[in-house]
Amino acid sequence: MSLQNTCNQQNPIEQELVNNILNEIKSTLTQLTINNRYMNKQQTCAYLKISNNTLDKWIEYGLPFILVGSTRRFDRVAIDKWLNSRV
């Protein structure tokens, strides 16, 4: 997503404001995606705030997932229960 200013020079305060608004929009969109119960790997990593490599390790440790054809989907509710059982 990009915003273009019609003016060649932009006030630094305006630029900071635009950047803050864009960051909030991106954050909100991420949260909307995360709120889906069934997530792909990228969404799951964002939900758990971990890297893809860490997610792969957690899968080896028993993190639950569902196979839909050959695609893994992760149930947010099952993940929360799995995490709570490990505390």
N, CA, C and O atoms as a printed pandas DataFrame, in Angstrom:
     atom_number atom_name residue_name chain_id  residue_number  x_coord  y_coord  z_coord
0              1         N          MET        A               1    0.853   -1.160    0.000
1              2        CA          MET        A               1    0.000    0.000    0.000
2              3         C          MET        A               1    0.902    1.225    0.000
3              4         O          MET        A               1    1.867    1.289    0.762
4              5         N          SER        A               2    0.599    2.177   -0.832
5              6        CA          SER        A               2    1.402    3.386   -0.844
6              7         C          SER        A               2    0.509    4.595   -1.033
7              8         O          SER        A               2   -0.508    4.543   -1.726
8              9         N          LEU        A               3    0.906    5.660   -0.414
9             10        CA          LEU        A               3    0.228    6.938   -0.562
10            11         C          LEU        A               3    1.170    7.859   -1.287
11            12         O          LEU        A               3    2.375    7.858   -1.037
12            13         N          GLN        A               4    0.625    8.638   -2.178
13            14        CA          GLN        A               4    1.453    9.603   -2.873
14            15         C          GLN        A               4    0.969   10.996   -2.526
15            16         O          GLN        A               4   -0.231   11.265   -2.472
16            17         N          ASN        A               5    1.901   11.849   -2.300
17            18        CA          ASN        A               5    1.588   13.237   -1.999
18            19         C          ASN        A               5    1.649   14.019   -3.300
19            20         O          ASN        A               5    2.568   13.833   -4.097
20            21         N          THR        A               6    0.683   14.886   -3.515
21            22        CA          THR        A               6    0.679   15.679   -4.740
22            23         C          THR        A               6    1.781   16.732   -4.718
23            24         O          THR        A               6    2.179   17.240   -5.766
24            25         N          CYS        A               7    2.262   17.052   -3.555
25            26        CA          CYS        A               7    3.329   18.033   -3.393
26            27         C          CYS        A               7    4.672   17.308   -3.449
27            28         O          CYS        A               7    4.787   16.185   -2.957
28            29         N          ASN        A               8    5.678   17.929   -4.038
29            30        CA          ASN        A               8    6.984   17.280   -4.144
30            31         C          ASN        A               8    7.670   17.131   -2.797
31            32         O          ASN        A               8    8.392   16.159   -2.576
32            33         N          GLN        A               9    7.458   18.071   -1.902
33            34        CA          GLN        A               9    8.067   18.003   -0.583
34            35         C          GLN        A               9    6.963   17.833    0.448
35            36         O          GLN        A               9    5.903   18.453    0.365
36            37         N          GLN        A              10    7.242   16.978    1.416
37            38        CA          GLN        A              10    6.247   16.715    2.441
38            39         C          GLN        A              10    6.830   17.065    3.798
39            40         O          GLN        A              10    7.974   16.738    4.111
40            41         N          ASN        A              11    6.034   17.720    4.571
41            42        CA          ASN        A              11    6.412   18.090    5.925
42            43         C          ASN        A              11    6.748   16.811    6.699
43            44         O          ASN        A              11    6.008   15.833    6.600
44            45         N          PRO        A              12    7.851   16.792    7.470
45            46        CA          PRO        A              12    8.218   15.586    8.239
46            47         C          PRO        A              12    7.115   15.139    9.198
47            48         O          PRO        A              12    6.932   13.941    9.416
48            49         N          ILE        A              13    6.395   16.073    9.759
49            50        CA          ILE        A              13    5.292   15.706   10.663
50            51         C          ILE        A              13    4.187   15.008    9.878
51            52         O          ILE        A              13    3.614   14.024   10.345
52            53         N          GLU        A              14    3.891   15.515    8.691
53            54        CA          GLU        A              14    2.884   14.866    7.845
54            55         C          GLU        A              14    3.333   13.451    7.475
55            56         O          GLU        A              14    2.532   12.517    7.504
56            57         N          GLN        A              15    4.598   13.299    7.133
57            58        CA          GLN        A              15    5.128   11.986    6.765
58            59         C          GLN        A              15    5.039   11.011    7.932
59            60         O          GLN        A              15    4.675    9.849    7.752
60            61         N          GLU        A              16    5.366   11.482    9.115
61            62        CA          GLU        A              16    5.263   10.628   10.296
62            63         C          GLU        A              16    3.812   10.232   10.548
63            64         O          GLU        A              16    3.536    9.085   10.901
64            65         N          LEU        A              17    2.902   11.153   10.373
65            66        CA          LEU        A              17    1.481   10.876   10.551
66            67         C          LEU        A              17    1.014    9.826    9.539
67            68         O          LEU        A              17    0.310    8.882    9.897
68            69         N          VAL        A              18    1.408    9.995    8.284
69            70        CA          VAL        A              18    1.042    9.028    7.243
70            71         C          VAL        A              18    1.599    7.653    7.593
71            72         O          VAL        A              18    0.894    6.650    7.479
72            73         N          ASN        A              19    2.866    7.602    8.020
73            74        CA          ASN        A              19    3.469    6.320    8.395
74            75         C          ASN        A              19    2.743    5.673    9.564
75            76         O          ASN        A              19    2.530    4.460    9.560
76            77         N          ASN        A              20    2.362    6.453   10.556
77            78        CA          ASN        A              20    1.619    5.920   11.711
78            79         C          ASN        A              20    0.262    5.373   11.296
79            80         O          ASN        A              20   -0.155    4.312   11.761
80            81         N          ILE        A              21   -0.420    6.092   10.426
81            82        CA          ILE        A              21   -1.732    5.629    9.948
82            83         C          ILE        A              21   -1.576    4.325    9.170
83            84         O          ILE        A              21   -2.347    3.386    9.369
84            85         N          LEU        A              22   -0.580    4.266    8.283
85            86        CA          LEU        A              22   -0.355    3.040    7.513
86            87         C          LEU        A              22   -0.006    1.858    8.410
87            88         O          LEU        A              22   -0.468    0.742    8.173
88            89         N          ASN        A              23    0.802    2.093    9.430
89            90        CA          ASN        A              23    1.140    1.022   10.374
90            91         C          ASN        A              23   -0.086    0.526   11.118
91            92         O          ASN        A              23   -0.229   -0.675   11.345
92            93         N          GLU        A              24   -0.970    1.433   11.500
93            94        CA          GLU        A              24   -2.211    1.031   12.185
94            95         C          GLU        A              24   -3.111    0.230   11.262
95            96         O          GLU        A              24   -3.728   -0.745   11.691
96            97         N          ILE        A              25   -3.192    0.625   10.008
97            98        CA          ILE        A              25   -4.005   -0.116    9.040
98            99         C          ILE        A              25   -3.447   -1.522    8.857
99           100         O          ILE        A              25   -4.200   -2.495    8.862
100          101         N          LYS        A              26   -2.134   -1.632    8.695
101          102        CA          LYS        A              26   -1.508   -2.948    8.542
102          103         C          LYS        A              26   -1.741   -3.817    9.771
103          104         O          LYS        A              26   -2.029   -5.008    9.650
104          105         N          SER        A              27   -1.615   -3.224   10.945
105          106        CA          SER        A              27   -1.838   -3.961   12.189
106          107         C          SER        A              27   -3.278   -4.456   12.281
107          108         O          SER        A              27   -3.526   -5.598   12.668
108          109         N          THR        A              28   -4.218   -3.595   11.926
109          110        CA          THR        A              28   -5.638   -3.969   11.972
110          111         C          THR        A              28   -5.925   -5.089   10.991
111          112         O          THR        A              28   -6.647   -6.029   11.323
112          113         N          LEU        A              29   -5.369   -5.007    9.783
113          114        CA          LEU        A              29   -5.578   -6.062    8.797
114          115         C          LEU        A              29   -4.988   -7.377    9.271
115          116         O          LEU        A              29   -5.581   -8.436    9.062
116          117         N          THR        A              30   -3.826   -7.321    9.906
117          118        CA          THR        A              30   -3.210   -8.533   10.454
118          119         C          THR        A              30   -4.106   -9.140   11.526
119          120         O          THR        A              30   -4.311  -10.353   11.549
120          121         N          GLN        A              31   -4.636   -8.310   12.407
121          122        CA          GLN        A              31   -5.515   -8.805   13.466
122          123         C          GLN        A              31   -6.787   -9.413   12.895
123          124         O          GLN        A              31   -7.263  -10.427   13.405
124          125         N          LEU        A              32   -7.342   -8.821   11.860
125          126        CA          LEU        A              32   -8.535   -9.382   11.231
126          127         C          LEU        A              32   -8.241  -10.756   10.654
127          128         O          LEU        A              32   -9.064  -11.667   10.752
128          129         N          THR        A              33   -7.071  -10.906   10.055
129          130        CA          THR        A              33   -6.674  -12.193    9.496
130          131         C          THR        A              33   -6.449  -13.208   10.604
131          132         O          THR        A              33   -6.856  -14.363   10.485
132          133         N          ILE        A              34   -5.805  -12.784   11.675
133          134        CA          ILE        A              34   -5.515  -13.683   12.786
134          135         C          ILE        A              34   -6.783  -14.154   13.477
135          136         O          ILE        A              34   -6.805  -15.250   14.037
136          137         N          ASN        A              35   -7.826  -13.359   13.451
137          138        CA          ASN        A              35   -9.060  -13.710   14.142
138          139         C          ASN        A              35   -9.812  -14.856   13.479
139          140         O          ASN        A              35  -10.770  -15.369   14.058
140          141         N          ASN        A              36   -9.403  -15.278   12.273
141          142        CA          ASN        A              36   -9.988  -16.467   11.671
142          143         C          ASN        A              36   -9.559  -17.681   12.486
143          144         O          ASN        A              36   -8.417  -17.760   12.940
144          145         N          ARG        A              37  -10.480  -18.629   12.669
145          146        CA          ARG        A              37  -10.145  -19.791   13.499
146          147         C          ARG        A              37   -9.098  -20.670   12.837
147          148         O          ARG        A              37   -8.179  -21.138   13.509
148          149         N          TYR        A              38   -9.213  -20.904   11.546
149          150        CA          TYR        A              38   -8.273  -21.779   10.853
150          151         C          TYR        A              38   -7.298  -20.920   10.060
151          152         O          TYR        A              38   -7.696  -20.089    9.244
152          153         N          MET        A              39   -6.009  -21.140   10.320
153          154        CA          MET        A              39   -4.975  -20.276    9.767
154          155         C          MET        A              39   -3.972  -21.090    8.964
155          156         O          MET        A              39   -3.794  -22.285    9.198
156          157         N          ASN        A              40   -3.311  -20.421    8.005
157          158        CA          ASN        A              40   -2.201  -21.047    7.314
158          159         C          ASN        A              40   -0.929  -20.815    8.140
159          160         O          ASN        A              40   -0.987  -20.240    9.227
160          161         N          LYS        A              41    0.211  -21.260    7.623
161          162        CA          LYS        A              41    1.458  -21.138    8.400
162          163         C          LYS        A              41    1.828  -19.680    8.676
163          164         O          LYS        A              41    2.224  -19.332    9.789
164          165         N          GLN        A              42    1.699  -18.845    7.669
165          166        CA          GLN        A              42    2.065  -17.437    7.835
166          167         C          GLN        A              42    1.179  -16.761    8.890
167          168         O          GLN        A              42    1.670  -16.014    9.737
168          169         N          GLN        A              43   -0.101  -17.026    8.831
169          170        CA          GLN        A              43   -1.028  -16.455    9.809
170          171         C          GLN        A              43   -0.743  -16.998   11.207
171          172         O          GLN        A              43   -0.827  -16.266   12.193
172          173         N          THR        A              44   -0.408  -18.280   11.286
173          174        CA          THR        A              44   -0.103  -18.900   12.572
174          175         C          THR        A              44    1.143  -18.294   13.186
175          176         O          THR        A              44    1.186  -18.028   14.387
176          177         N          CYS        A              45    2.154  -18.078   12.363
177          178        CA          CYS        A              45    3.384  -17.426   12.854
178          179         C          CYS        A              45    3.064  -16.034   13.384
179          180         O          CYS        A              45    3.569  -15.642   14.436
180          181         N          ALA        A              46    2.236  -15.289   12.672
181          182        CA          ALA        A              46    1.858  -13.947   13.124
182          183         C          ALA        A              46    1.054  -14.025   14.423
183          184         O          ALA        A              46    1.260  -13.218   15.329
184          185         N          TYR        A              47    0.146  -14.985   14.515
185          186        CA          TYR        A              47   -0.681  -15.157   15.716
186          187         C          TYR        A              47    0.187  -15.472   16.934
187          188         O          TYR        A              47   -0.022  -14.924   18.016
188          189         N          LEU        A              48    1.163  -16.363   16.744
189          190        CA          LEU        A              48    2.029  -16.777   17.843
190          191         C          LEU        A              48    3.232  -15.861   18.038
191          192         O          LEU        A              48    3.946  -15.954   19.037
192          193         N          LYS        A              49    3.446  -14.968   17.060
193          194        CA          LYS        A              49    4.597  -14.056   17.076
194          195         C          LYS        A              49    5.914  -14.839   17.128
195          196         O          LYS        A              49    6.801  -14.557   17.933
196          197         N          ILE        A              50    6.003  -15.839   16.231
197          198        CA          ILE        A              50    7.200  -16.666   16.123
198          199         C          ILE        A              50    7.607  -16.764   14.656
199          200         O          ILE        A              50    6.830  -16.425   13.763
200          201         N          SER        A              51    8.823  -17.228   14.419
201          202        CA          SER        A              51    9.309  -17.405   13.049
202          203         C          SER        A              51    8.783  -18.717   12.470
203          204         O          SER        A              51    8.271  -19.574   13.191
204          205         N          ASN        A              52    8.922  -18.852   11.162
205          206        CA          ASN        A              52    8.520  -20.075   10.482
206          207         C          ASN        A              52    9.331  -21.267   10.985
207          208         O          ASN        A              52    8.787  -22.360   11.144
208          209         N          ASN        A              53   10.623  -21.070   11.236
209          210        CA          ASN        A              53   11.466  -22.162   11.753
210          211         C          ASN        A              53   10.998  -22.611   13.131
211          212         O          ASN        A              53   10.977  -23.806   13.425
212          213         N          THR        A              54   10.624  -21.651   13.977
213          214        CA          THR        A              54   10.121  -22.003   15.312
214          215         C          THR        A              54    8.810  -22.772   15.187
215          216         O          THR        A              54    8.587  -23.742   15.911
216          217         N          LEU        A              55    7.948  -22.345   14.276
217          218        CA          LEU        A              55    6.683  -23.061   14.068
218          219         C          LEU        A              55    6.956  -24.508   13.650
219          220         O          LEU        A              55    6.305  -25.429   14.142
220          221         N          ASP        A              56    7.908  -24.706   12.753
221          222        CA          ASP        A              56    8.255  -26.068   12.340
222          223         C          ASP        A              56    8.728  -26.908   13.521
223          224         O          ASP        A              56    8.382  -28.085   13.617
224          225         N          LYS        A              57    9.511  -26.322   14.415
225          226        CA          LYS        A              57    9.957  -27.041   15.618
226          227         C          LYS        A              57    8.768  -27.390   16.507
227          228         O          LYS        A              57    8.666  -28.505   17.020
228          229         N          TRP        A              58    7.873  -26.421   16.681
229          230        CA          TRP        A              58    6.707  -26.659   17.530
230          231         C          TRP        A              58    5.825  -27.759   16.944
231          232         O          TRP        A              58    5.217  -28.527   17.689
232          233         N          ILE        A              59    5.749  -27.841   15.621
233          234        CA          ILE        A              59    4.997  -28.923   14.985
234          235         C          ILE        A              59    5.634  -30.256   15.352
235          236         O          ILE        A              59    4.925  -31.219   15.643
236          237         N          GLU        A              60    6.970  -30.323   15.341
237          238        CA          GLU        A              60    7.677  -31.537   15.750
238          239         C          GLU        A              60    7.371  -31.888   17.200
239          240         O          GLU        A              60    7.318  -33.065   17.555
240          241         N          TYR        A              61    7.169  -30.871   18.046
241          242        CA          TYR        A              61    6.860  -31.092   19.466
242          243         C          TYR        A              61    5.396  -31.414   19.709
243          244         O          TYR        A              61    5.003  -31.680   20.845
244          245         N          GLY        A              62    4.577  -31.395   18.651
245          246        CA          GLY        A              62    3.184  -31.800   18.808
246          247         C          GLY        A              62    2.155  -30.706   18.605
247          248         O          GLY        A              62    0.978  -30.921   18.893
248          249         N          LEU        A              63    2.555  -29.540   18.119
249          250        CA          LEU        A              63    1.575  -28.494   17.846
250          251         C          LEU        A              63    0.535  -29.045   16.873
251          252         O          LEU        A              63    0.890  -29.529   15.798
252          253         N          PRO        A              64   -0.746  -28.977   17.238
253          254        CA          PRO        A              64   -1.779  -29.596   16.396
254          255         C          PRO        A              64   -2.010  -28.820   15.095
255          256         O          PRO        A              64   -1.945  -27.591   15.055
256          257         N          PHE        A              65   -2.281  -29.580   14.045
257          258        CA          PHE        A              65   -2.658  -28.995   12.764
258          259         C          PHE        A              65   -3.610  -29.945   12.061
259          260         O          PHE        A              65   -3.732  -31.111   12.438
260          261         N          ILE        A              66   -4.271  -29.449   11.058
261          262        CA          ILE        A              66   -5.227  -30.222   10.272
262          263         C          ILE        A              66   -4.712  -30.244    8.845
263          264         O          ILE        A              66   -4.274  -29.216    8.328
264          265         N          LEU        A              67   -4.758  -31.397    8.206
265          266        CA          LEU        A              67   -4.399  -31.478    6.792
266          267         C          LEU        A              67   -5.659  -31.320    5.955
267          268         O          LEU        A              67   -6.622  -32.072    6.112
268          269         N          VAL        A              68   -5.642  -30.346    5.073
269          270        CA          VAL        A              68   -6.712  -30.153    4.100
270          271         C          VAL        A              68   -6.068  -30.436    2.752
271          272         O          VAL        A              68   -5.414  -29.575    2.164
272          273         N          GLY        A              69   -6.265  -31.655    2.275
273          274        CA          GLY        A              69   -5.503  -32.113    1.115
274          275         C          GLY        A              69   -4.064  -32.266    1.554
275          276         O          GLY        A              69   -3.764  -33.073    2.434
276          277         N          SER        A              70   -3.178  -31.506    0.954
277          278        CA          SER        A              70   -1.776  -31.532    1.383
278          279         C          SER        A              70   -1.382  -30.238    2.090
279          280         O          SER        A              70   -0.203  -30.001    2.353
280          281         N          THR        A              71   -2.364  -29.412    2.393
281          282        CA          THR        A              71   -2.115  -28.117    3.029
282          283         C          THR        A              71   -2.397  -28.198    4.523
283          284         O          THR        A              71   -3.431  -28.714    4.946
284          285         N          ARG        A              72   -1.464  -27.682    5.312
285          286        CA          ARG        A              72   -1.668  -27.637    6.758
286          287         C          ARG        A              72   -2.478  -26.409    7.130
287          288         O          ARG        A              72   -2.228  -25.309    6.637
288          289         N          ARG        A              73   -3.447  -26.612    8.003
289          290        CA          ARG        A              73   -4.209  -25.521    8.599
290          291         C          ARG        A              73   -4.098  -25.684   10.107
291          292         O          ARG        A              73   -4.044  -26.797   10.629
292          293         N          PHE        A              74   -4.065  -24.557   10.785
293          294        CA          PHE        A              74   -3.871  -24.546   12.221
294          295         C          PHE        A              74   -5.108  -23.949   12.886
295          296         O          PHE        A              74   -5.531  -22.839   12.562
296          297         N          ASP        A              75   -5.672  -24.697   13.809
297          298        CA          ASP        A              75   -6.872  -24.285   14.532
298          299         C          ASP        A              75   -6.442  -23.445   15.727
299          300         O          ASP        A              75   -5.738  -23.927   16.615
300          301         N          ARG        A              76   -6.868  -22.192   15.742
301          302        CA          ARG        A              76   -6.476  -21.274   16.807
302          303         C          ARG        A              76   -6.885  -21.808   18.186
303          304         O          ARG        A              76   -6.134  -21.674   19.153
304          305         N          VAL        A              77   -8.060  -22.403   18.272
305          306        CA          VAL        A              77   -8.543  -22.935   19.555
306          307         C          VAL        A              77   -7.663  -24.103   20.011
307          308         O          VAL        A              77   -7.291  -24.179   21.182
308          309         N          ALA        A              78   -7.333  -25.007   19.093
309          310        CA          ALA        A              78   -6.484  -26.158   19.431
310          311         C          ALA        A              78   -5.083  -25.700   19.828
311          312         O          ALA        A              78   -4.475  -26.272   20.733
312          313         N          ILE        A              79   -4.573  -24.673   19.157
313          314        CA          ILE        A              79   -3.252  -24.143   19.504
314          315         C          ILE        A              79   -3.269  -23.567   20.907
315          316         O          ILE        A              79   -2.348  -23.812   21.687
316          317         N          ASP        A              80   -4.300  -22.807   21.239
317          318        CA          ASP        A              80   -4.401  -22.228   22.581
318          319         C          ASP        A              80   -4.453  -23.315   23.649
319          320         O          ASP        A              80   -3.811  -23.195   24.692
320          321         N          LYS        A              81   -5.218  -24.376   23.391
321          322        CA          LYS        A              81   -5.291  -25.489   24.355
322          323         C          LYS        A              81   -3.942  -26.168   24.487
323          324         O          LYS        A              81   -3.531  -26.507   25.597
324          325         N          TRP        A              82   -3.236  -26.377   23.366
325          326        CA          TRP        A              82   -1.923  -27.007   23.384
326          327         C          TRP        A              82   -0.945  -26.172   24.184
327          328         O          TRP        A              82   -0.189  -26.705   24.995
328          329         N          LEU        A              83   -0.952  -24.875   23.963
329          330        CA          LEU        A              83   -0.045  -23.982   24.702
330          331         C          LEU        A              83   -0.369  -23.999   26.193
331          332         O          LEU        A              83    0.538  -24.062   27.023
332          333         N          ASN        A              84   -1.651  -23.942   26.536
333          334        CA          ASN        A              84   -2.047  -23.950   27.952
334          335         C          ASN        A              84   -1.653  -25.250   28.646
335          336         O          ASN        A              84   -1.352  -25.251   29.840
336          337         N          SER        A              85   -1.655  -26.349   27.909
337          338        CA          SER        A              85   -1.289  -27.649   28.512
338          339         C          SER        A              85    0.215  -27.737   28.769
339          340         O          SER        A              85    0.660  -28.595   29.532
340          341         N          ARG        A              86    0.992  -26.871   28.149
341          342        CA          ARG        A              86    2.444  -26.913   28.282
342          343         C          ARG        A              86    2.963  -25.913   29.321
343          344         O          ARG        A              86    4.166  -25.850   29.572
344          345         N          VAL        A              87    2.079  -25.150   29.910
345          346        CA          VAL        A              87    2.505  -24.130   30.884
346          347         C          VAL        A              87    2.709  -24.767   32.234
347          348         O          VAL        A              87    3.068  -24.083   33.192
